[in-house]
Amino acid sequence: MYESDAFDHIIAVDGGLRSLEEVGVKPNVALGDFDSLGYVPTGMRTVRFSKDKDKSDMELALKRAKSQRFDNVVVFGALGGRLDHTLANMGVFSKYSELGLKVTVIDDDTAVFFLTGPDIFEAPALESGVVSVFAMSDVTEGVFERGMKWDLDDVVLTNRESIGLSNELIGEAVMIGVEKGTICVIFPVS
C-alpha cells in the first residue's frame, strides 16, 4: 500500500506513469520521451525529451535526481521486461552509485543495490533466501560476505566471472562490503 509521505519526490519515468496511476500515486514530475506511455501527459509537471537522444529515460531521471541533490533513489519497475533495457539500467545504476547516489531497485521479491567502495551493507538475520553479488567495475577489490553459507574474505571480483552467484542466507546477520570498485547486490525482500 502506498503512503503519501514515503518518498520526498516521485519521478514517473515514461511508461512508469501508467503504473503509478494504477495505484493512485501522483508524481511530482513525469519525464521521458513518452514512447512507452504512448502519449504526453497533461495536467501535471512534465519534462519531455526527444526520441532522438543519447541517454535513456532512466538515465535522465537519475541525472535529474542527482542534480536536485537527492542522496537516495528507490526505483520500481526497472527490472524484467526487455533484456536490453535491464542491462542498460544496471549500468546506469552503477554509474550513479559511483557518482554518490544511493540507488536501490525494488522488484517483486528482490532489492538490487550498488555499493561503491569503500562501503558496507548490513542486514538482520533472515532464515532463508538467495543473495548474489556481482562486480560492476572491471575489477573490484576487498569484497567480503559474512553471515551466509559461503563467506568471502578480501576477494577480487571481476565483471567476467560468476563467483558471487547464489549464496544462501542461514539465519545470521549479513555483512557485504567492497573496498574498491562497484558491486551489485541482489538481496531477497520477502
Short mmCIF file of the C-alpha atoms (twelve columns), coordinates in Angstrom:
data_MODEL
# 
_entry.id   MODEL 
# 
loop_
_atom_site.group_PDB 
_atom_site.id 
_atom_site.type_symbol 
_atom_site.label_atom_id 
_atom_site.label_alt_id 
_atom_site.label_comp_id 
_atom_site.label_asym_id 
_atom_site.label_seq_id 
_atom_site.Cartn_x 
_atom_site.Cartn_y 
_atom_site.Cartn_z 
_atom_site.pdbx_PDB_model_num 
ATOM 1   C CA . MET A 1   0.000  0.000   0.000   1 
ATOM 2   C CA . TYR A 2   1.285  3.442   -0.895  1 
ATOM 3   C CA . GLU A 3   1.868  6.019   1.824   1 
ATOM 4   C CA . SER A 4   1.895  9.606   0.579   1 
ATOM 5   C CA . ASP A 5   4.837  10.589  2.785   1 
ATOM 6   C CA . ALA A 6   7.008  7.552   1.999   1 
ATOM 7   C CA . PHE A 7   9.038  9.476   -0.603  1 
ATOM 8   C CA . ASP A 8   10.158 13.109  -0.765  1 
ATOM 9   C CA . HIS A 9   9.869  13.331  -4.545  1 
ATOM 10  C CA . ILE A 10  8.396  10.996  -7.173  1 
ATOM 11  C CA . ILE A 11  9.566  10.972  -10.779 1 
ATOM 12  C CA . ALA A 12  7.448  8.957   -13.213 1 
ATOM 13  C CA . VAL A 13  9.706  7.715   -15.987 1 
ATOM 14  C CA . ASP A 14  7.793  7.400   -19.276 1 
ATOM 15  C CA . GLY A 15  5.546  4.294   -19.117 1 
ATOM 16  C CA . GLY A 16  6.076  4.112   -15.349 1 
ATOM 17  C CA . LEU A 17  3.434  6.825   -15.092 1 
ATOM 18  C CA . ARG A 18  0.788  4.244   -16.006 1 
ATOM 19  C CA . SER A 19  1.853  2.013   -13.094 1 
ATOM 20  C CA . LEU A 20  1.720  4.938   -10.672 1 
ATOM 21  C CA . GLU A 21  -1.728 5.936   -11.882 1 
ATOM 22  C CA . GLU A 22  -2.954 2.353   -11.392 1 
ATOM 23  C CA . VAL A 23  -2.092 2.548   -7.680  1 
ATOM 24  C CA . GLY A 24  -3.325 6.117   -7.259  1 
ATOM 25  C CA . VAL A 25  0.040  7.846   -6.951  1 
ATOM 26  C CA . LYS A 26  0.527  11.305  -8.441  1 
ATOM 27  C CA . PRO A 27  4.183  12.012  -9.248  1 
ATOM 28  C CA . ASN A 28  5.880  15.362  -8.783  1 
ATOM 29  C CA . VAL A 29  7.014  15.173  -12.399 1 
ATOM 30  C CA . ALA A 30  6.644  12.861  -15.407 1 
ATOM 31  C CA . LEU A 31  9.795  12.575  -17.501 1 
ATOM 32  C CA . GLY A 32  10.757 10.938  -20.784 1 
ATOM 33  C CA . ASP A 33  10.158 10.819  -24.497 1 
ATOM 34  C CA . PHE A 34  6.849  9.055   -23.717 1 
ATOM 35  C CA . ASP A 35  7.225  6.444   -26.441 1 
ATOM 36  C CA . SER A 36  6.341  3.668   -23.972 1 
ATOM 37  C CA . LEU A 37  3.420  5.572   -22.487 1 
ATOM 38  C CA . GLY A 38  2.070  6.408   -25.935 1 
ATOM 39  C CA . TYR A 39  1.050  9.987   -25.137 1 
ATOM 40  C CA . VAL A 40  2.442  13.087  -23.476 1 
ATOM 41  C CA . PRO A 41  0.783  13.557  -20.076 1 
ATOM 42  C CA . THR A 42  -1.156 16.716  -19.340 1 
ATOM 43  C CA . GLY A 43  -2.323 18.261  -16.097 1 
ATOM 44  C CA . MET A 44  0.985  17.647  -14.332 1 
ATOM 45  C CA . ARG A 45  4.554  18.838  -14.455 1 
ATOM 46  C CA . THR A 46  6.143  17.155  -17.465 1 
ATOM 47  C CA . VAL A 47  9.674  17.117  -18.861 1 
ATOM 48  C CA . ARG A 48  9.667  15.839  -22.427 1 
ATOM 49  C CA . PHE A 49  12.749 14.700  -24.287 1 
ATOM 50  C CA . SER A 50  13.208 13.979  -27.965 1 
ATOM 51  C CA . LYS A 51  13.178 10.338  -29.047 1 
ATOM 52  C CA . ASP A 52  16.488 11.152  -30.764 1 
ATOM 53  C CA . LYS A 53  18.544 11.347  -27.570 1 
ATOM 54  C CA . ASP A 54  21.711 9.610   -26.437 1 
ATOM 55  C CA . LYS A 55  20.578 8.759   -22.891 1 
ATOM 56  C CA . SER A 56  17.757 6.518   -21.723 1 
ATOM 57  C CA . ASP A 57  14.780 7.975   -19.884 1 
ATOM 58  C CA . MET A 58  16.027 6.203   -16.733 1 
ATOM 59  C CA . GLU A 59  19.439 7.825   -17.003 1 
ATOM 60  C CA . LEU A 60  17.813 11.222  -17.491 1 
ATOM 61  C CA . ALA A 61  15.693 10.637  -14.375 1 
ATOM 62  C CA . LEU A 62  18.765 9.720   -12.292 1 
ATOM 63  C CA . LYS A 63  20.623 12.727  -13.657 1 
ATOM 64  C CA . ARG A 64  17.694 14.906  -12.566 1 
ATOM 65  C CA . ALA A 65  17.621 13.319  -9.089  1 
ATOM 66  C CA . LYS A 66  21.362 13.863  -8.704  1 
ATOM 67  C CA . SER A 67  21.159 17.487  -9.907  1 
ATOM 68  C CA . GLN A 68  18.374 18.132  -7.398  1 
ATOM 69  C CA . ARG A 69  20.731 16.836  -4.693  1 
ATOM 70  C CA . PHE A 70  18.801 13.767  -3.659  1 
ATOM 71  C CA . ASP A 71  21.027 11.258  -1.863  1 
ATOM 72  C CA . ASN A 72  18.907 8.124   -2.185  1 
ATOM 73  C CA . VAL A 73  16.791 6.895   -5.066  1 
ATOM 74  C CA . VAL A 74  14.378 3.973   -4.944  1 
ATOM 75  C CA . VAL A 75  13.421 2.660   -8.380  1 
ATOM 76  C CA . PHE A 76  10.427 0.435   -9.104  1 
ATOM 77  C CA . GLY A 77  9.735  -1.399  -12.363 1 
ATOM 78  C CA . ALA A 78  13.227 -1.247  -13.868 1 
ATOM 79  C CA . LEU A 79  13.946 -4.981  -13.976 1 
ATOM 80  C CA . GLY A 80  12.460 -7.590  -16.248 1 
ATOM 81  C CA . GLY A 81  10.796 -6.739  -19.493 1 
ATOM 82  C CA . ARG A 82  13.300 -6.140  -22.246 1 
ATOM 83  C CA . LEU A 83  16.760 -7.517  -21.519 1 
ATOM 84  C CA . ASP A 84  18.478 -4.615  -23.300 1 
ATOM 85  C CA . HIS A 85  16.695 -2.103  -21.040 1 
ATOM 86  C CA . THR A 86  17.529 -4.125  -17.919 1 
ATOM 87  C CA . LEU A 87  21.228 -4.288  -18.831 1 
ATOM 88  C CA . ALA A 88  21.322 -0.581  -19.689 1 
ATOM 89  C CA . ASN A 89  19.608 0.234   -16.383 1 
ATOM 90  C CA . MET A 90  22.107 -1.851  -14.401 1 
ATOM 91  C CA . GLY A 91  24.984 0.065   -15.977 1 
ATOM 92  C CA . VAL A 92  23.309 3.413   -15.312 1 
ATOM 93  C CA . PHE A 93  22.552 2.487   -11.687 1 
ATOM 94  C CA . SER A 94  26.204 1.540   -11.217 1 
ATOM 95  C CA . LYS A 95  27.366 4.814   -12.787 1 
ATOM 96  C CA . TYR A 96  25.217 6.901   -10.472 1 
ATOM 97  C CA . SER A 97  26.338 4.873   -7.468  1 
ATOM 98  C CA . GLU A 98  29.894 5.838   -8.389  1 
ATOM 99  C CA . LEU A 99  28.721 9.474   -8.510  1 
ATOM 100 C CA . GLY A 100 27.494 9.214   -4.901  1 
ATOM 101 C CA . LEU A 101 23.795 8.453   -5.398  1 
ATOM 102 C CA . LYS A 102 22.481 5.501   -3.363  1 
ATOM 103 C CA . VAL A 103 20.321 3.557   -5.819  1 
ATOM 104 C CA . THR A 104 18.008 0.754   -4.697  1 
ATOM 105 C CA . VAL A 105 15.900 -1.082  -7.238  1 
ATOM 106 C CA . ILE A 106 12.843 -2.955  -5.991  1 
ATOM 107 C CA . ASP A 107 11.317 -5.849  -7.888  1 
ATOM 108 C CA . ASP A 108 8.550  -8.224  -6.796  1 
ATOM 109 C CA . ASP A 109 10.700 -10.145 -4.315  1 
ATOM 110 C CA . THR A 110 14.160 -8.640  -4.702  1 
ATOM 111 C CA . ALA A 111 16.086 -5.500  -3.840  1 
ATOM 112 C CA . VAL A 112 19.064 -4.633  -6.011  1 
ATOM 113 C CA . PHE A 113 21.522 -2.072  -4.778  1 
ATOM 114 C CA . PHE A 114 25.003 -0.904  -5.566  1 
ATOM 115 C CA . LEU A 115 27.978 -0.411  -3.275  1 
ATOM 116 C CA . THR A 116 30.937 1.674   -4.382  1 
ATOM 117 C CA . GLY A 117 33.973 1.151   -2.200  1 
ATOM 118 C CA . PRO A 118 34.700 1.645   0.461   1 
ATOM 119 C CA . ASP A 119 31.160 0.714   1.517   1 
ATOM 120 C CA . ILE A 120 29.383 -1.902  3.632   1 
ATOM 121 C CA . PHE A 121 25.810 -3.221  3.666   1 
ATOM 122 C CA . GLU A 122 24.373 -4.835  6.784   1 
ATOM 123 C CA . ALA A 123 21.084 -6.719  7.162   1 
ATOM 124 C CA . PRO A 124 19.432 -8.509  10.075  1 
ATOM 125 C CA . ALA A 125 19.199 -12.284 10.116  1 
ATOM 126 C CA . LEU A 126 16.859 -13.930 7.616   1 
ATOM 127 C CA . GLU A 127 16.226 -17.661 7.779   1 
ATOM 128 C CA . SER A 128 16.426 -18.260 4.058   1 
ATOM 129 C CA . GLY A 129 16.925 -16.636 0.705   1 
ATOM 130 C CA . VAL A 130 19.479 -16.261 -2.039  1 
ATOM 131 C CA . VAL A 131 21.945 -13.382 -2.315  1 
ATOM 132 C CA . SER A 132 24.104 -12.662 -5.352  1 
ATOM 133 C CA . VAL A 133 26.969 -10.185 -5.649  1 
ATOM 134 C CA . PHE A 134 28.472 -9.130  -8.970  1 
ATOM 135 C CA . ALA A 135 31.274 -6.784  -9.954  1 
ATOM 136 C CA . MET A 136 30.003 -3.801  -11.920 1 
ATOM 137 C CA . SER A 137 33.516 -2.411  -12.323 1 
ATOM 138 C CA . ASP A 138 36.025 -4.291  -14.440 1 
ATOM 139 C CA . VAL A 139 37.734 -5.249  -11.177 1 
ATOM 140 C CA . THR A 140 36.573 -4.883  -7.584  1 
ATOM 141 C CA . GLU A 141 38.850 -5.407  -4.616  1 
ATOM 142 C CA . GLY A 142 38.340 -6.292  -0.988  1 
ATOM 143 C CA . VAL A 143 34.913 -7.864  -1.483  1 
ATOM 144 C CA . PHE A 144 33.602 -9.737  1.535   1 
ATOM 145 C CA . GLU A 145 30.430 -11.547 2.563   1 
ATOM 146 C CA . ARG A 146 29.618 -12.644 6.111   1 
ATOM 147 C CA . GLY A 147 26.661 -14.490 7.630   1 
ATOM 148 C CA . MET A 148 25.896 -16.664 4.619   1 
ATOM 149 C CA . LYS A 149 26.605 -20.271 3.679   1 
ATOM 150 C CA . TRP A 150 29.821 -19.303 1.885   1 
ATOM 151 C CA . ASP A 151 31.792 -16.424 3.364   1 
ATOM 152 C CA . LEU A 152 34.080 -14.415 1.135   1 
ATOM 153 C CA . ASP A 153 37.090 -12.632 2.557   1 
ATOM 154 C CA . ASP A 154 39.028 -9.925  0.712   1 
ATOM 155 C CA . VAL A 155 38.181 -11.343 -2.720  1 
ATOM 156 C CA . VAL A 156 38.912 -9.715  -6.067  1 
ATOM 157 C CA . LEU A 157 35.847 -9.955  -8.331  1 
ATOM 158 C CA . THR A 158 35.728 -9.084  -11.989 1 
ATOM 159 C CA . ASN A 159 32.719 -8.494  -14.184 1 
ATOM 160 C CA . ARG A 160 33.679 -11.579 -16.174 1 
ATOM 161 C CA . GLU A 161 33.017 -14.260 -13.539 1 
ATOM 162 C CA . SER A 162 30.153 -15.757 -11.553 1 
ATOM 163 C CA . ILE A 163 31.727 -16.463 -8.154  1 
ATOM 164 C CA . GLY A 164 29.181 -14.185 -6.418  1 
ATOM 165 C CA . LEU A 165 26.149 -16.040 -7.774  1 
ATOM 166 C CA . SER A 166 23.588 -17.630 -5.413  1 
ATOM 167 C CA . ASN A 167 24.929 -17.514 -1.880  1 
ATOM 168 C CA . GLU A 168 22.451 -18.672 0.775   1 
ATOM 169 C CA . LEU A 169 21.149 -16.935 3.884   1 
ATOM 170 C CA . ILE A 170 21.428 -19.106 7.012   1 
ATOM 171 C CA . GLY A 171 19.695 -17.157 9.768   1 
ATOM 172 C CA . GLU A 172 22.620 -14.914 10.695  1 
ATOM 173 C CA . ALA A 173 23.104 -11.166 10.352  1 
ATOM 174 C CA . VAL A 174 24.644 -10.335 6.982   1 
ATOM 175 C CA . MET A 175 27.511 -8.030  6.050   1 
ATOM 176 C CA . ILE A 176 28.601 -7.401  2.474   1 
ATOM 177 C CA . GLY A 177 31.290 -4.934  1.541   1 
ATOM 178 C CA . VAL A 178 33.709 -3.724  -1.071  1 
ATOM 179 C CA . GLU A 179 36.921 -1.766  -0.619  1 
ATOM 180 C CA . LYS A 180 37.456 -0.598  -4.210  1 
ATOM 181 C CA . GLY A 181 35.165 -0.601  -7.243  1 
ATOM 182 C CA . THR A 182 31.409 -1.093  -7.509  1 
ATOM 183 C CA . ILE A 183 29.391 -4.207  -6.792  1 
ATOM 184 C CA . CYS A 184 25.742 -5.007  -7.374  1 
ATOM 185 C CA . VAL A 185 23.983 -6.859  -4.553  1 
ATOM 186 C CA . ILE A 186 20.782 -8.793  -5.251  1 
ATOM 187 C CA . PHE A 187 19.007 -9.408  -1.947  1 
ATOM 188 C CA . PRO A 188 15.638 -11.016 -1.112  1 
ATOM 189 C CA . VAL A 189 12.917 -8.778  0.328   1 
ATOM 190 C CA . SER A 190 10.361 -11.420 1.191   1 
# 
